[in-house]
């Protein structure tokens, strides 16, 4: 049990202490609010380990309070980065003197995990997403490490120097393989007019391989995007999660919708195989609560099961509107938070956590599952070759395992198709599954 003494308390402090001590470290804690007359000798005599927040001390572990946890609403913040024994992200320009840790790791962790920057930043990319390229933290590649996990371990080390008998519940490393099904089939089961247009486009562009491939499928060959049985043979069912794009409201949405009989049959078959199915809300739904609810309902009608998981199409969301809409649609788990252009820990966490709505100043019931890497990021935005992509995935797996987190990766069925730009990429998936299985067995 850690006893935390603080001049102030409130929902933000409770939230981030729960993240640090319970979610990451597996240590029980208790907060006691104190005033200026607090006698530190009382803390020195305590049987349990003691931590002071906002109060300096020569004998106890103490952390400065830089104010964020006791504010209401949001306001623009300046952050300062110092590369020392650990990377320190601080809300103060200079190190805080007189404290065991010279920056407010609680306020910093709250700022990072809540994506606080997104609440006041007006900067969005061409798809309406919060712009990663102008985000100081992401643009500076600080998300290559799970900083909040690192801060928690750093604090734990400091505490154990004074309280060597401090014990914790060590978490177990785990993983989740997720698939976004934007286009369930490349050639099959499309309307004749769409298939004819696709064939005509390849003829005009003189893409002989594509023409022959499409004709072979029409004559009975397996569709390149039909990789589902192969995935089921190589991947434990309990590690799989399929996100289905259900409706088409924009040209960035897929051609297949809930109205397509073959698509419905595929979804139903996977669901009946005890594979977890989830909604992939369409391109414009991130600002449309009723559309999310409608698409979720259609997926539930297909599977006959409640839908509790989601990931927004194109990883689009706005704070806090999109997540509020998911909660109102009875979504309990969301996997949208994933870096688009360069993989890493976009929430600076290596494990799931409950979303805190900064505007409402409350912890919600929505469990967020940070996704560390997307296949398209490696292939398109980083322009990596398959062997280079695998090494990047391995680095992220190893980092997540080091912190006993949950490694989550985003694939598309198309990236296993061995066609077009994905030629030679199936090995990346196979290596990922083999390596993850081995790591879990070791733990």
N, C-alpha and C positions, 0 to 999 in steps of 0.2 A: 504494500500500500504506500503510495506517494501522497504526502500531504502538501497541497499547494496553498500558500498564503498570498492573497492579493488584496491591494487597496480597493479595487473595484471588482465586480463580477458582472456577468451577463451572458446572453445566449451565444455570442461569438466566442468568448473565452471557453465556455463549456464545450462548444463544438470542437474547437481546435485541440483542446486537451484530450478530448475523446479520440480524435484522430491520432494524435501522437502516442498517447499511453495505451489506449484500448486497441484501436485498429492496427497499429503498427507494432508496438512493443509488447503488448499483452501484459500490461501492468495495471493493477487497480489504482485509482486515484480518488482524492477527495479535495474539494475546494473550500477554503475558509476565508470569508471576507474579513479584512482587518481595517483598522484606522491608524492615524498617525501615532497613537499612544501604544501601538503594538510593542510588546517586550520580546525581543529576539531570544532572550534566555529561555522563554517558554518553548520556542522552536528547537533550541539546542538540547533541551531536556526531553524532547519527544522521542518515543520509542521507534516510530516509523521514520523513513527518509523524508526530508523536508526540502521544499523548493520555494523560494521567494520570487514573486513576480511584481516588478515595479518598486522593489525595496532593495537597496544595496546592503551588502554584508561582507565582513572579513572572514567569516567562518562558515557560512552556508552557501549552497549553490543559489545564485540569484541572477535573474534575467531582467533587462530593462523593459519598460513599457513605453512603446512609441505611439500609443493612442488609438490605433486602428480598431482594436477590439471593443472599444467603448464608444464608438461613434454610431450614428444612425444614418441610414442611406449610404450614398456613395459620393465621392468627390475625387477629382483628378489627383493622382499621387506621383511623386518623383521617387524613383528607385535608384539605388546606388549599388554597384557590384564590386566586390573585392575578392580577388583570387588569392586565397591563403591556403592553409592546410585543408580547408574545405571552401567551396565557393559560397561567399556570404552575400545574399541579397538583402539589402537593408532599406528601411524607410528614412534613415538618418544618414547624413553625408559623412559624418565622422564616427569612429568607434566610440561606444559608450564606456566611459571610465567608471571604475568602482564596481563592476559586475563580473561574475564568473564567465559569462558569455557576453561578448561586447556588441551584440545586436539582438533585436527582439525577434527571436526565432518563432514565437507564437504569432505575432502580427504578420511576419513574412510568410509563414506557412499558410495563414488564412488568406492573404493576398493571392498566393499562388494557386491554392486548391480551388478557390471560388472563381477563378478566372476574373478577378475583380476588374482588371483592365478593360474587359469587354463591356462592362456596364456603362462606362463613360466614353469609350472610344467611338468616334463616328466613322471610323475607317473600315470599309467593306470592300471585298474584291468583286470581280465581274459577276460572280454567281450570288452575291449578297451574303457571303460568308465573312465572319470576322477576319480581317486581313492579317495573315501570318507574317507576311513579308515586312510589315511596318511595326510589328510587335517587338519591342526591345528584347524581351526574354527569349522569344522563339528565333528571332533573326540573329541573336547572339549565340545560338546553339546551346543555350543553358539547359534546354530540355533533353539533352543527350543523357542526362542522369536524373534519377528520381530524387530531387533535392530534399523533399520533405522527409523521405525515408532516411536520407543521410543525416538531416538535422536531428531526427529522433534518435538515431544511433549515437550521434555526437553527444546529445544530452544524456543518454543512458550511460555512456562512458564516463562523463563528468560525475554523475551521481554515484556510480560504482567506485569511483576513487575515494569517496567519503564513506559510502555505505556498501562495502564489498559483499555483504550478504543479500543485497537486492536481487530478487529472482524475477523472471519473466516467463511467459508462455511462448515458446518459439513457434512461429507460424510455419506451415508447410508450403513449399512451392507448388504451384498448380498452373494449368494453362487452359485456354479456350480457343478453338479453331472456329472462326466465323466465316460465313459465305454470304455475300450480297448477290442475290439472283436478280440482276437487271434484265438479262436476256436469257431465258432458260434454254432456248435453242437458237442456233445460228441460221438454219435453213428450214427445218421442219415446222409443221403446224402453223405456218403463217398464211394469211389470206393470199389467194392466187395472184392478185394484183400486186401485192407487196413482193412476193417471190419473183414475179416477172420483172418488176422494176429493178430488183437487186441483180438479177441475171443480166439485164440490159446495161446496167451501170458497169458491170465487169467486162461486158463485150466492148463497150465504148473505150474503156481504159485498157483494153487488151490484157486483162489479168487472167491468163490461161489457167494457172493453177486454181484460182478461185472458181472459175467456170467449171472445170473438171470436178472439183470438190463438191460444188453445189449439185451438179448433175448426178454424181455418185450417190449423194444423200437422197435425192429425189427417186433414184432407182432402188433404194433400200439400204444403203450403207448407214452406219451410225453417225448421228449428228455430232460435229466436233465439240459442241458445248454440253453434250449429254455425258457428263463425267460422274454422275451421281452414284452409280453402283461402284465405281472404282474408289470414290471417296469413302463409301460405307465399308468397303473391304479393308481399307488401310488405316482408318481412324476410329478410335473408340467412340461409340455412340454418345456417351455422356460428356464428351469433350466437344461435340459438334453443335453448332447453332446456325440455322439458315434464316436469312432475312429475305422476304419476298416482296418485290415491287408489285403492287396490286392494281393501280389505276394509272391512267395516262391523261395528264392535264397540261403537258408541256412537251416540246420536242426532245427535251433531255430525258424524259421518261421512256421506258421501254415500250415496244410494240405489243407485248403480251400483257393482258389485263385479267382480272377475275372473270371476265366473260368468255375467255378462251378455254374450251373443254379440255384440251390436252394439258394445258397449264394447271387447271384445277386438279386433274387426275394426278399429275406429278406431285403437287403439294400434298394432296391427300395420301398418296402412297408413302411419301417421306414421313408424314406425321404419324401414320399408322405403323411405321417401322420404329416408333418411339424416338424419332429424331425431334429435337426441340425446334419449333418453328416460331418465327417472329415477323413483325411487320416492318416494312421498309418504306415509310411514308414518302409520297411522291415529291417531286422537285419543288412545287410551290406550297406544299402543305406546312412548311415550317412556320408560316404566319397564318395558318388556317386551322383552327381547332376543330371545326366541324368536318373538314376533309380528313384529318387524322382519325377521328372517331368513325367516319364512314368506311375508310379503308380497313381499319382494324376489325370492324364488324363483318366485312366481306370475307376476310381471312378466317374469322371464327366460324362463319357459315360453311366454309370449305372444309375445315379440319374438324369441326364439331367440338373444339376445345377453346378455353379462354386463352387469349393472347396477352402476354405480360411483358414481352421484350420488344424493343424497337431500336432501329438505327435510321436516322434521317438520310434520305437520298442526297448524294453529293456532299454528305457530312454538313448539311446546312442547319444552322440554328441561330437564334438570337436570344440574348439574355435579358430578362428571364422568361420571355413569352413562350418560347418553344417548349421548355421544360414544364412550365405551368400547364400548357395544353396537354402534354403527355400524362401528367398526373390526373387531370380532369377526365382523360380517356381511360383511366384505370391501368395505365402502364406502370409497372413497378421497377423495371430494369431497363436502362438505356445504354447503348454502345456507340453513341455518335461521336464522343470526344476522341478524335484521332487526328494527328498532324497530317496535313495534306501533302506538303512539298518535301519534307524531310522527316524521317521517322524519329520517334523518341517518346518522352513522357510529357505529354502536353499539359497534364495537370500536376506534373512533378511528383506523381504518386505511382507506385508499382503495384497497386491493388485497388479493388472496388471501394467506394465510399458513398455515403449518403450526401445528396446535393443540398447545399445551404443557399437559400434564396437571400441574397444580400439586401435587396430592396425591401423585402418583407421582414428581414432580420430573423429568420427561422430556419431550423433544419427541417427538411422535408422527408417524405417517405420514398422518394425516388432514388434508387441505388444506381450510381454511375459506374460503368465499367470502362476505364481508360483502355483504348486500343493503341498499341505501341507502333504498329507498322501496317501499311496497306500495300498490296502488291503493285498497284498503279503508281504509287509514290516512287518505288524503286525503279520500275521499268520506264515510266514516262518522264517524271520530273527530275529524277537523279540520273537518268540515262545509264543505268548500270547493266552490266551483262549478268546472266544468271549466276555465275560463280561469285561475282562481286556482291550480288543481292543476297545470296546465302550467307556470306560472311557478315553482312550488316545485320541480318536476322539473328544469326548466332550471337553476335555481340549483345543484342538486346535481350535475348534469352538468358545469357550468362549474367547480365546485369540484374535482370529481374530475379533470377534464382539466388543471386548473392544477397538480395534483400528479402528473400522469402516471400515474393509477391506472386501475382497471377499474371502470366504472360498471355496477352490476347492479340491475335493477328487477324487481319482482314484479307481474305481472298475473294476473287470472283470465279465462278465456274469457267469463265472464258480464259482465265490465266492458266488453266490446266489443259487447254484445248489443243496445244501444239499446232496452232494455225496462226497465220498473219504475224503480228508483232509478238505473239506469245510462243513462237517456235523455239523450242529448247528450254522452256521455263518450267515444265512439269517436274523436273528434277529438284527445283527449289522447294516445291511442296513436299515431295517425298523425303528430302533431307530434313526438312523442318519437323515432320511427323516422327521420323526415326530418332532424331536428336531429342525432341521433347519427351518421347516415351522413355528413352534411356535416362534422362535427368530425373524424371518422376520416380523411376524404379530405384535410383541411387538414394534419393531422399527417403 
